[in-house]
Structure formats: structure tokens, C-alpha cells
Amino acid sequence: MFKRRHEPNHALTVYLDGDPITAAAGDMVAAVLLASPDPRCRATPVSGSPRAPYCMMGVCFDCLMEIDGVLNRQACLVPVADGMRIRRQPRPEPMALT
């Protein structure tokens, strides 16, 4: 979907669902995700439809991901760090209505 105009000067390695990805120092997690072959970050709780980063400024909450073991982080607001572990969030189990 998105491509870099040039290779990063200070390349970092982050792990997306266990797979290594090259990122540039100063990138936000959402930018790294959009430059990857699969930009999905989570699934909606109701229908399970895939979501990807949208607003890139912390307003829409479509980019929620698990980052270094912490769920529901906004990927557009988190800068990458070398060795960072990033995971897509699956659709949660439906809540039982009582």
C-alpha cells in the first residue's frame, strides 16, 4: 500500500506477529504497519471486519494493537523501538447478554 521513498538511515528491527520488519528511527508503529504487505491491525468486535490505521493522529482508534504486551495501544501514537513486539488484536469473544 505505502512505500518508502528511501531506505532508513538508522534501521531498527521490530517484530510484527513474530516476523521481523525493518523500521526507521522516528517511525510510528502505524506507519510501519502501513508500509508492510498486510496493514491490518485488528478486527472489529461486532462483525470481525479488518481495520487498519486511518487518521494517524489518535482520534479514530482504528489502529489499536498489542505493543510490547500491552493491549489496546494506539499504534499511530507509539514510536518504534528496536526489538519492539507488535501483535494484531484478534476479534474478542462476544459478550453474553443477561
Sequence and secondary structure as in RCSB ss.txt:
>XXXX:A:sequence
MFKRRHEPNHALTVYLDGDPITAAAGDMVAAVLLASPDPRCRATPVSGSPRAPYCMMGVCFDCLMEIDGVLNRQA
CLVPVADGMRIRRQPRPEPMALT
>XXXX:A:secstr
    SS  SSEEEEEETTEEEEEETT BHHHHHHHSS    EE TTT  EE   SSSSSS TTEEEETTEEEEEG
GG B  TT EEE B         
